[in-house]
Amino acid sequence: MPLAGWLTWWRKEEGASFHFREEGGLGRRSYAGGADKASHFVMAAIAQDGAEAIYRSVGKDERTARLLGIALVSTAGLVIEIGDGLTKYGASWEDAAANVLGAAAAAGVNGLRLEDTIGFRFGVVKARVPDPCCRATAYGGDYSRWVHSVDLKLDGLLPRLGVSPGPARFLLVSLTYGSKGYRFSPAEVRQRNVGVDLGLNVEQLLRAAGVRDDSWWGRSLLLFARYYRIPWTAFGWRYDLNSGRWRGPDTGDRFDPGAVIYD
């Protein structure tokens, strides 16, 4: 993760004295509308799953693997924030906290044997931006294309409730978060969207089609489907915290980016 931070951001930035930056959490005037916090949380949860699997593969018991995973993911996130603190972006305790919470959430799910019921995913949707002439001048990344979700898997939930899942085993109910326009659009059209989606559990569809995790390609394909929200496989409604409006049903790609008029 620190190496990825250097390759992706730091080598392109001018150095600065170490400093912190208050980013505003999920607030209206926060950095990226808080979408980066959702990203830190979900990516840390996914990294926790991977770290636990690695530690178990080298002989650690499950509890030790979970604790070492949290420590590894949290420390890697902290190193990234230290790197950010030496650029114009500044270190963010909020990002570090989101990393810890994401890793702890995944560890809790695994510890309670709820992997078949609760999951974490990220995905992309199409998103327009204003023409180069008429863009806002905010800093950082544009998260308009990103969607992050916490998923309720009906294949695991319904049997726990004493109900046969039937065809519903191929469905997910997801709580999503994403922002629109915080990099290039004027403030009045920006969105912070909390959504509820109904989507396909692609991992279960693949398993039903005969894909197994006892080969490298099968396991890779199943892991991809578990953690990546494949476009056009989920639709739902989104509540924009900025405007107080509901939008949908859609897949999270509806957005008029507006334009900035410069004198």
Secondary structure, 3 states (H helix, E strand, C coil): CHHHHHHHCHHHCCCCCCCECCCCCCCCCCHHHHHHHHHHHHHHHHHHHHHHHHHHHCCCCHHHHHHHHHHHHHHHHHHHHHHHHCCCCCECHHHHHHHHHHHHHHHHHHHCCCCCCEEEEEEECCCCCCCHHHCCCCCCCCCCCEEEEEEEEHHHHHHHCCCCCHHHHHEEEEEEEEEECCCCCCHHHCEEEEEEEEEECHHHHHHHCCCCCCCHHHHHHHHHHHHEECCCCEEEEEEECCCCEEEEEECCCCCCCCCCCCC
